[in-house]
Amino acid sequence: MAKQHLLLVVLVASILHATASSLETTSSASNSTVAAAASTVYDVLEQNNLPRGLLPQGVQSYVLHDGGALEVTLPGECNFFVSVAGKRFHFRYGSSVAGVIQSGSISRVSGVRVQAGFAWLGFNQVQRAGDQLNIQLEKSTQSFPVSAFAQSPRCS
Protein backbone atom coordinates (compact mmCIF):
# COMPACT_ATOMS: atom_id res chain seq x y z
CA MET A 1 0.00 0.00 0.00
CA ALA A 2 2.84 2.38 0.88
CA LYS A 3 4.53 1.58 -2.45
CA GLN A 4 1.32 2.35 -4.36
CA HIS A 5 0.93 5.64 -2.50
CA LEU A 6 4.55 6.59 -3.25
CA LEU A 7 4.10 5.61 -6.90
CA LEU A 8 0.96 7.79 -7.11
CA VAL A 9 2.82 10.79 -5.62
CA VAL A 10 5.69 10.34 -8.12
CA LEU A 11 3.22 10.01 -11.01
CA VAL A 12 1.33 13.20 -10.00
CA ALA A 13 4.61 15.10 -9.56
CA SER A 14 5.77 13.97 -13.01
CA ILE A 15 2.51 15.11 -14.61
CA LEU A 16 2.72 18.50 -12.88
CA HIS A 17 6.35 18.91 -13.96
CA ALA A 18 5.52 18.01 -17.58
CA THR A 19 2.58 20.46 -17.58
CA ALA A 20 4.72 23.26 -16.17
CA SER A 21 7.45 22.61 -18.77
CA SER A 22 4.86 22.66 -21.53
CA LEU A 23 3.49 26.00 -20.29
CA GLU A 24 6.99 27.50 -20.15
CA THR A 25 7.67 26.36 -23.71
CA THR A 26 4.36 27.82 -24.89
CA SER A 27 5.08 31.09 -23.08
CA SER A 28 8.57 31.30 -24.60
CA ALA A 29 7.22 30.59 -28.05
CA SER A 30 4.58 33.31 -27.78
CA ASN A 31 7.16 35.81 -26.51
CA SER A 32 9.48 35.08 -29.42
CA THR A 33 6.55 35.51 -31.82
CA VAL A 34 5.94 38.99 -30.45
CA ALA A 35 9.65 39.79 -30.76
CA ALA A 36 9.73 38.41 -34.31
CA ALA A 37 6.72 40.53 -35.27
CA ALA A 38 8.64 43.63 -34.12
CA SER A 39 12.24 42.72 -34.84
CA THR A 40 13.50 46.32 -34.62
CA VAL A 41 12.48 49.39 -32.68
CA TYR A 42 11.64 51.00 -36.02
CA ASP A 43 9.07 48.21 -36.54
CA VAL A 44 7.64 49.01 -33.11
CA LEU A 45 7.19 52.64 -34.16
CA GLU A 46 5.50 51.70 -37.42
CA GLN A 47 3.22 49.15 -35.74
CA ASN A 48 2.06 52.01 -33.51
CA ASN A 49 1.29 54.30 -36.47
CA LEU A 50 4.39 56.44 -35.91
CA PRO A 51 7.14 57.20 -38.42
CA ARG A 52 10.46 55.39 -38.09
CA GLY A 53 12.32 58.70 -38.34
CA LEU A 54 11.38 59.57 -34.77
CA LEU A 55 14.52 57.63 -33.90
CA PRO A 56 17.90 58.17 -35.56
CA GLN A 57 19.87 55.47 -37.33
CA GLY A 58 22.17 53.32 -35.25
CA VAL A 59 19.98 52.19 -32.35
CA GLN A 60 22.07 49.68 -30.40
CA SER A 61 19.26 48.06 -28.44
CA TYR A 62 15.75 48.50 -27.18
CA VAL A 63 13.41 47.02 -24.59
CA LEU A 64 9.64 47.14 -24.90
CA HIS A 65 7.99 46.38 -21.56
CA ASP A 66 4.41 45.34 -20.89
CA GLY A 67 2.27 48.47 -20.83
CA GLY A 68 4.28 50.10 -23.62
CA ALA A 69 7.29 51.44 -21.70
CA LEU A 70 10.05 51.70 -24.30
CA GLU A 71 13.76 52.12 -23.59
CA VAL A 72 16.18 52.79 -26.45
CA THR A 73 19.98 52.84 -26.33
CA LEU A 74 22.03 54.79 -28.86
CA PRO A 75 25.83 54.60 -29.24
CA GLY A 76 26.15 58.15 -27.84
CA GLU A 77 24.59 61.58 -28.03
CA CYS A 78 22.93 62.21 -31.38
CA ASN A 79 22.28 65.57 -33.08
CA PHE A 80 20.32 66.14 -36.26
CA PHE A 81 18.19 68.78 -37.96
CA VAL A 82 14.65 68.65 -39.29
CA SER A 83 13.65 71.35 -41.80
CA VAL A 84 10.02 72.39 -42.06
CA ALA A 85 8.66 75.40 -43.95
CA GLY A 86 12.08 77.02 -44.14
CA LYS A 87 12.80 76.58 -40.42
CA ARG A 88 15.48 74.24 -39.09
CA PHE A 89 14.87 72.44 -35.83
CA HIS A 90 17.86 71.01 -34.00
CA PHE A 91 17.12 67.74 -32.17
CA ARG A 92 19.47 66.28 -29.56
CA TYR A 93 19.03 62.71 -28.37
CA GLY A 94 20.93 61.40 -25.37
CA SER A 95 22.46 57.93 -25.40
CA SER A 96 19.38 56.67 -23.56
CA VAL A 97 15.88 57.61 -24.71
CA ALA A 98 12.62 56.42 -23.16
CA GLY A 99 8.88 56.88 -23.31
CA VAL A 100 5.57 55.06 -23.21
CA ILE A 101 4.38 54.07 -26.66
CA GLN A 102 0.75 53.55 -27.63
CA SER A 103 -0.99 53.62 -30.97
CA GLY A 104 -0.31 57.05 -32.43
CA SER A 105 1.61 58.50 -29.49
CA ILE A 106 4.63 58.40 -27.22
CA SER A 107 4.21 59.97 -23.80
CA ARG A 108 6.58 60.59 -20.88
CA VAL A 109 9.44 61.10 -23.32
CA SER A 110 12.88 61.48 -21.78
CA GLY A 111 16.34 61.90 -23.25
CA VAL A 112 15.30 64.15 -26.17
CA ARG A 113 15.59 67.92 -26.51
CA VAL A 114 14.76 70.42 -29.26
CA GLN A 115 16.43 73.77 -29.73
CA ALA A 116 13.90 76.59 -29.90
CA GLY A 117 15.67 79.89 -30.40
CA PHE A 118 18.51 79.92 -27.89
CA ALA A 119 16.88 77.49 -25.45
CA TRP A 120 16.97 73.71 -25.36
CA LEU A 121 13.54 72.38 -24.49
CA GLY A 122 12.63 68.87 -23.48
CA PHE A 123 9.50 67.41 -24.88
CA ASN A 124 6.95 65.34 -23.10
CA GLN A 125 4.84 63.79 -25.81
CA VAL A 126 4.57 63.05 -29.51
CA GLN A 127 1.09 62.54 -30.88
CA ARG A 128 0.03 61.75 -34.41
CA ALA A 129 -2.98 63.64 -35.76
CA GLY A 130 -3.54 62.53 -39.36
CA ASP A 131 -0.54 63.68 -41.40
CA GLN A 132 0.84 65.80 -38.56
CA LEU A 133 3.00 65.01 -35.54
CA ASN A 134 2.34 67.27 -32.60
CA ILE A 135 5.35 67.48 -30.30
CA GLN A 136 4.48 68.86 -26.90
CA LEU A 137 7.43 70.90 -25.70
CA GLU A 138 7.83 72.17 -22.15
CA LYS A 139 5.60 75.21 -22.73
CA SER A 140 4.16 74.86 -26.23
CA THR A 141 3.30 72.43 -29.00
CA GLN A 142 5.09 72.31 -32.34
CA SER A 143 3.50 70.55 -35.33
CA PHE A 144 5.53 68.77 -38.00
CA PRO A 145 4.38 66.90 -41.08
CA VAL A 146 4.76 63.14 -40.61
CA SER A 147 6.80 63.15 -43.82
CA ALA A 148 9.56 65.13 -42.03
CA PHE A 149 10.22 61.94 -40.02
CA ALA A 150 9.74 59.39 -42.82
CA GLN A 151 13.43 58.42 -42.79
CA SER A 152 15.64 57.88 -39.74
CA PRO A 153 18.17 60.71 -39.62
CA ARG A 154 21.91 60.22 -39.29
CA CYS A 155 23.59 61.54 -36.20
CA SER A 156 26.17 64.28 -36.57
N, C-alpha and C positions, 0 to 999 in steps of 0.2 A: 504494500500500500504506500509506504514511504517512497519507494522507487517510482511509482506511478505519479505521485504528487510532484516529486522532483522533476520528472520528465515533462509534466504538464507546465511547470514553471519555466523550464528551459525552452519549451516550444512557444509559449506566449512571449517570452523575452525575445526570441528569434524573430517572431512575426512583427513585434513592435519595432525592433531594430531595422528590419527590412522595409517596413512602412516609412520609418523616419528617413532612411537613406533614399528611398524613392521620392519623398517630398523634397529633400534637399536637391536632388538631381533635377526635378521639375522646376524648382525655384531658380536654380542656377541657369537652366536652359531659358527660362522666361526672361531673366535679367540680361543674358547675352543677346537675346532677340531685341530687347529694347536698345541695347548698346549698338547692335548692328544696324538698327533702323536709323540711328543718329550717330554715325561713325565719327563725325567731326563736330566741333562746336558751331561751325558755319551751318551744318545741317540742322542743328538745334534751333538756330535763329530762323532759318527758312521754314521749318516745321511750325514755328510760332508766328508765322506771317510777318517776319521782320527781315530786312535786307542783310545779307552776309557782310556788307561793308561797314556794319556797326563795329566790327572788330578788325584790327589790322592783320596783315599777313604775318605768319610766323608764330602763331599760338603754339606754345610748348605743350600745354596740357589743360584739361578742364575737368571739372567735377560737376555733375548735375544731381542735386539731392532731391529726395522726395519733397514735394511742395514747391518745386521750381527754383530753389536757391542754386545759383550758378556761380562757380568760382573759376576764373580763367587766369592762367599764368603765361606771361610773355617773357622773352629773353631779357628784357630790360625796359627802361622807359622808352616810350614811343611817341614821336611827334609827327603830325601830318596836317595838311590843310584841306579844307573843303571850300570850294568856291560856289557861291550861289548869288545870282543876280548882281554880278560885279563885286561882291564882297567876299573877302577871304576870312574864313574862320579857322583859327589855329586850335587843334585838339591835342591834348597831352594825356596819354595813358600811362599809368604806373606799371610796374612789373606784375602787379596783382590787381585784377579788376573783378568786381563782384556785383551781383544784383539778383533780383527775383524775377524770373521770366514767366510770363503767361502769354496766352495768345494775343498778339498785337501790342504787347508792352513789356518793358523791363522797369521795375521799380526798385527803390532802395539802392540805387547805383552808387558804387564807391570806386575810387581809383581813377576817375576820369575828370578832366577839367577842360574848359573852353576859355580861350582868351576873348574877352569882350572889352574893346578899348585897351586900357592899360591894366585892367584887372583880370585875374584868373578866377573863374567861377566854377564851382563844382556843379554837377547837375544831379538831380534826384530821380528823374524818370524820363523814359522815352516812350512815347505812345504813338501808335500808327492810327491815322485818321484818313482813310482812303489812300490817296497818292501822296500824303504829307506825313512827315514825322515831326511830332511836337516834342521838343526837348525842353523839359522844365528845368531852368537854371535856378540859382539860389533865390533870385528876386523877380524873374520874368520867364516867359516862355518864348522860345525861338522855333519857328517852323522851317523845315527843310523839305524839298521834294525827296521822295523815296529814292528816286533815280540818282541823287547825289551820293548815295551809299550802296549803289548796285555792286560795285567792286570793292574788295578789301584793299585799303590803301597800304602803301609801303611805308615803313617807318624811316624817318630821317635822323 
